[in-house]
């Protein structure tokens, strides 16, 4: 992750790694270690998540501040502190501070130079390089503004907890959630789709191995599903148009929290000779915040099937990780692209 800090931000903080030991042993196959029930998670899981509050700056003024903490396995934690708040809710999308540290029993210590944050079960106490308290941040759990969004009268329900009659190769787990791997029973053209998904907790996995799935629209264009919580928006990470375009902001929530994609798609257009005359376009809202805005897709993405005039089904990709889905529905948009309203906020505590 690049470090983007103003001079004042840098002077206030700094860099160092806190070194404590952890007693939690890594599993035999760390990349595949995946927890789907919070009750079965390791002790680090309690500290992972988002924190929000007001801190005192060097000259005494108060500033809203966000913190995202990510578990890395064996007690190791990384974190990003953001000026103004959390992504999609106040952060100025420029200035941030990276911290590292470890869990020490029922607390965790994160450091950047002598600047230190002590995490407890539900709060984060912040001390500057001179040992002066700057205040504390409270742990929060955000919900997407579109979570639970009901289908409209023209929508086709793909999965609502019942029999998935409009999906092929669908499997339901013991909790009653849709598992990865199915495709829509019918091909799709211009549409609006709402879907909710939950990622497993995989602290030892990194990059593309960390809770990977995807929405393969027409089996051609993939909206990536990945646990990229706490990272800067990066190529191929969560909510990316795979191998094509990163999201403009990383709106990923921590794993084991329900998240939403609201996708507005207009298919590519072809003339009678099979020549493409208009690119496919897509808008994606991740957890209620727009991360792609009427983006023109230059071609298929990644391993997608070649572009063509024939509509194809959409695939909910099985990449070997226990990602699950609920409340999925799709409705036609018509022949022309439909602009999406900007939500008031993604925040619900």
C-alpha positions in Angstrom: 0.0 0.0 0.0 1.4 3.4 -0.8 1.7 5.9 2.1 0.0 9.2 1.4 0.6 11.7 4.2 0.8 15.4 4.5 3.8 16.9 6.3 1.7 17.5 9.4 0.4 14.0 9.3 3.9 12.6 9.0 5.4 14.7 11.8 2.6 13.7 14.1 3.2 10.0 13.6 6.2 8.0 12.2 7.2 4.3 11.9 8.1 1.2 14.0 7.0 -2.4 14.3 5.8 -3.6 17.7 7.2 -7.1 18.5 5.2 -9.4 20.7 4.8 -13.2 20.4 1.7 -15.1 19.6 0.7 -18.6 20.7 -1.8 -19.3 18.0 -0.2 -21.9 15.6 -0.7 -21.6 11.9 -2.8 -24.3 10.3 -1.2 -27.0 8.0 -2.5 -25.2 4.9 -2.6 -21.5 5.8 -3.9 -20.3 2.3 -7.0 -22.6 2.7 -7.7 -21.8 6.4 -11.2 -20.4 6.1 -13.6 -19.7 8.9 -17.3 -19.2 8.2 -18.6 -19.0 11.8 -17.3 -16.2 14.0 -17.5 -18.5 17.1 -14.7 -20.6 15.6 -12.4 -17.7 14.7 -9.0 -17.2 16.4 -8.3 -14.6 19.1 -7.1 -12.0 16.5 -10.6 -11.8 14.9 -11.9 -9.8 17.9 -9.6 -6.9 17.0 -10.1 -6.9 13.2 -12.6 -4.4 12.0 -13.4 -0.6 11.8 -13.0 2.0 14.5 -14.2 5.6 14.4 -14.0 8.6 16.6 -12.4 12.0 17.2 -8.7 12.6 17.9 -6.8 15.7 19.0 -4.3 17.0 16.4 -0.9 18.6 17.3 -2.3 22.1 17.6 -5.2 21.1 19.7 -8.0 21.0 17.1 -10.2 17.9 16.9 -10.6 15.7 13.8 -12.8 12.8 13.0 -10.6 9.8 12.4 -11.2 6.3 11.1 -9.1 3.1 11.6 -9.3 -0.3 9.8 -7.5 -3.2 11.4 -6.7 -6.4 9.5 -5.7 -9.8 10.9 -2.7 -11.4 9.2 -2.5 -14.7 11.2 -0.4 -15.7 14.3 -1.2 -12.5 16.2 0.1 -10.2 13.5 -2.1 -7.1 12.7 -1.8 -4.3 10.2 -3.9 -1.2 10.2 -4.7 2.0 8.3 -5.6 5.2 10.1 -7.5 7.8 7.9 -8.1 11.5 8.3 -11.8 12.5 8.2 -13.3 9.1 8.8 -13.8 5.8 7.0 -13.9 5.0 3.3 -17.2 6.2 1.9 -17.9 8.1 5.1 -15.6 11.1 5.6 -12.1 10.0 4.7 -10.5 12.5 2.4 -9.1 9.6 0.2 -5.6 11.1 0.4 -4.1 11.1 3.9 -3.5 8.0 5.8 -1.1 6.3 8.2 0.0 2.7 8.1 0.6 0.8 11.4 1.7 -2.7 12.3 1.7 -4.7 15.5 0.6 -7.8 17.3 -1.9 -9.1 19.7 -0.8 -9.4 23.3 -3.4 -11.5 25.1 -6.6 -9.5 25.5 -5.2 -6.4 23.8 -3.2 -5.5 20.7 -0.6 -2.9 20.2 -0.2 -1.1 16.8 2.7 1.3 16.2 4.2 3.8 13.8 7.3 5.2 15.3 6.5 6.1 18.9 2.9 6.8 17.9 0.9 4.0 19.3 -2.6 2.6 19.3 -3.8 0.1 21.9 -6.8 -2.0 20.9 -9.2 -3.5 23.3 -12.5 -5.4 22.6 -14.4 -2.3 21.5 -12.1 0.7 21.4 -8.7 1.9 20.3 -6.7 4.3 22.6 -4.3 6.6 20.7 -1.0 8.0 22.1 1.3 10.3 20.1 5.1 10.0 19.9 5.5 12.1 23.1 3.2 9.8 25.1 0.3 12.2 25.2 -3.2 10.8 24.8 -4.9 12.0 21.6 -8.2 10.3 22.4 -9.9 7.0 21.5 -11.8 5.4 18.7 -14.9 3.2 19.1 -15.4 0.0 17.2 -18.2 0.2 14.7 -20.1 -2.2 12.4 -21.4 -0.6 9.3 -24.2 -1.9 7.1 -24.7 -1.2 3.4 -27.6 1.2 2.7 -28.9 -1.4 0.2 -28.7 -4.5 2.4 -32.1 -6.2 2.4 -33.2 -4.2 -0.7 -36.4 -5.9 -2.0 -36.9 -6.8 -5.7 -39.2 -4.5 -7.8 -42.3 -5.7 -9.7 -40.3 -6.5 -12.9 -37.4 -8.3 -11.1 -36.6 -12.0 -11.4 -35.6 -13.4 -8.0 -32.5 -15.6 -8.4 -32.2 -16.5 -4.7 -34.2 -15.5 -1.6 -33.7 -18.5 0.6 -36.1 -20.7 -1.2 -35.7 -23.0 -4.2 -33.4 -21.3 -6.7 -35.5 -22.0 -9.8 -33.9 -19.3 -11.9 -30.3 -20.7 -11.3 -28.5 -23.7 -12.7 -26.2 -25.9 -10.7 -27.2 -24.1 -7.5 -26.3 -25.6 -4.1 -27.5 -24.4 -0.7 -25.4 -24.8 2.5 -26.6 -25.9 5.9 -27.2 -22.2 6.9 -29.6 -21.8 3.9 -27.2 -19.6 1.9 -26.3 -20.0 -1.8 -22.9 -21.4 -2.5 -20.5 -20.4 -5.3 -20.7 -22.0 -8.7 -24.2 -21.5 -10.2 -25.2 -19.6 -13.3 -28.4 -17.8 -14.2 -30.8 -20.1 -16.0 -31.3 -17.5 -18.7 -28.9 -15.3 -20.6 -28.7 -11.7 -19.5 -28.7 -8.5 -21.5 -29.2 -5.0 -20.0 -30.0 -5.3 -16.3 -29.9 -4.1 -12.7 -28.8 -6.7 -10.2 -28.8 -6.7 -6.4 -26.8 -9.3 -4.5 -25.5 -9.8 -1.0 -22.4 -11.8 -0.2 -20.4 -12.9 2.9 -16.7 -13.6 2.8 -14.9 -16.2 5.0 -12.3 -15.1 7.5 -8.9 -16.2 6.0 -6.2 -14.4 7.9 -3.2 -16.4 6.5 -4.2 -16.0 2.9 -3.0 -13.1 0.8 -4.0 -11.3 -2.4 -6.0 -13.5 -4.8 -6.1 -16.4 -2.3 -8.1 -14.4 0.3 -11.8 -15.2 -0.2 -11.9 -15.1 -4.0 -15.0 -15.3 -6.1 -16.6 -13.1 -8.7 -19.7 -12.1 -10.7 -19.0 -13.1 -14.3 -21.5 -11.0 -16.2 -22.5 -12.8 -19.5 -19.5 -15.0 -18.5 -17.4 -12.2 -20.1 -16.9 -9.4 -17.6 -16.0 -10.2 -14.0 -16.7 -8.0 -11.0 -14.2 -9.3 -8.6 -15.2 -10.6 -5.1 -12.2 -10.7 -2.7 -11.4 -9.9 0.9 -9.5 -6.7 0.3 -10.7 -5.1 3.6 -8.3 -2.4 4.9 -6.2 -2.0 1.7 -5.9 0.8 -0.7 -7.9 0.3 -3.9 -5.6 -1.9 -6.1 -5.7 -3.6 -9.4 -7.6 -6.9 -9.2 -8.7 -6.4 -5.6 -12.3 -6.5 -4.4 -14.9 -4.7 -6.6 -12.4 -4.4 -9.4 -13.4 -5.1 -13.0 -10.9 -8.0 -13.1 -7.6 -7.2 -14.8 -9.2 -4.0 -16.2 -10.1 -1.3 -13.6 -9.8 -1.0 -9.8 -12.6 0.6 -7.8 -12.3 4.3 -7.1 -12.6 3.6 -3.4 -12.2 0.4 -1.4 -15.6 -0.1 0.3 -14.9 -3.6 1.5 -16.2 -4.5 4.9 -14.4 -7.0 7.2 -14.9 -10.7 6.4 -18.0 -12.5 8.0 -20.0 -9.3 7.5 -22.7 -9.1 4.8 -21.8 -6.9 1.9 -23.7 -5.8 -1.2 -23.1 -5.2 -4.9 -25.7 -3.3 -6.9 -24.7 -3.7 -10.6 -26.1 -1.7 -13.5 -25.0 -3.3 -16.8 -25.5 -2.4 -20.5 -24.4 -5.0 -22.9 -22.1 -4.3 -25.9 -23.8 -3.6 -29.2 -22.9 -5.2 -32.5 -24.0 -4.5 -36.1 -25.3 -7.2 -38.5 -21.7 -8.0 -39.6 -20.7 -8.8 -36.0 -18.7 -5.6 -35.5 -18.9 -4.0 -32.1 -20.4 -0.5 -32.4 -20.8 0.2 -28.6 -18.8 -0.9 -25.6 -20.5 -2.6 -22.6 -20.9 -0.3 -19.7 -21.2 -0.9 -16.0 -21.9 1.0 -12.8 -21.2 -0.8 -9.5 -22.2 0.2 -6.0 -20.3 -1.6 -3.3 -21.9 -1.4 0.1 -24.0 1.4 -1.1 -21.2 3.6 -2.5 -20.5 4.0 -6.2 -17.1 2.5 -7.1 -17.5 2.3 -10.9 -19.5 5.0 -12.7 -20.8 4.1 -16.2 -17.4 2.6 -17.0 -16.9 1.5 -20.6 -15.5 -2.0 -20.7 -12.8 -2.1 -23.4 -13.1 -5.9 -23.8 -13.8 -9.1 -21.9 -12.0 -9.3 -18.6 -9.5 -12.0 -17.6 -10.5 -15.5 -18.6 -14.0 -14.3 -19.7 -15.5 -15.6 -22.9 -15.0 -13.5 -26.0 -17.4 -10.6 -26.6 -20.2 -11.2 -29.0 -23.8 -10.2 -29.9 -25.2 -13.3 -28.3 -26.2 -12.8 -24.6 -24.9 -15.4 -22.2 -25.8 -16.3 -18.6 -24.0 -14.8 -15.5 -21.8 -17.0 -13.4 -21.2 -16.7 -9.6 -17.6 -18.0 -9.7 -16.3 -20.9 -7.7 -12.7 -20.1 -6.9 -12.4 -22.7 -4.1 -13.3 -20.4 -1.2 -16.5 -20.7 0.9 -18.1 -17.4 -0.2 -21.9 -17.4 0.2 -24.8 -15.3 -1.2 -28.3 -14.3 -0.3 -31.0 -11.9 -1.6 -30.1 -11.9 -5.3 -32.4 -10.5 -7.9 -32.2 -9.0 -11.4 -34.4 -6.8 -13.5 -34.2 -5.5 -17.1 -33.0 -2.0 -17.8 -34.2 -1.7 -21.4 -32.2 -0.8 -24.4 -30.5 2.3 -23.0 -28.2 2.8 -20.0 -30.0 3.8 -16.8 -28.2 6.2 -14.5 -28.1 5.3 -10.9 -29.0 7.6 -8.0 -26.3 8.3 -5.5 -27.2 7.0 -2.1 -27.3 9.4 0.8 -24.8 7.2 2.9 -23.7 3.7 3.4 -23.6 4.1 7.1 -25.8 2.2 9.5 -24.5 1.3 12.9 
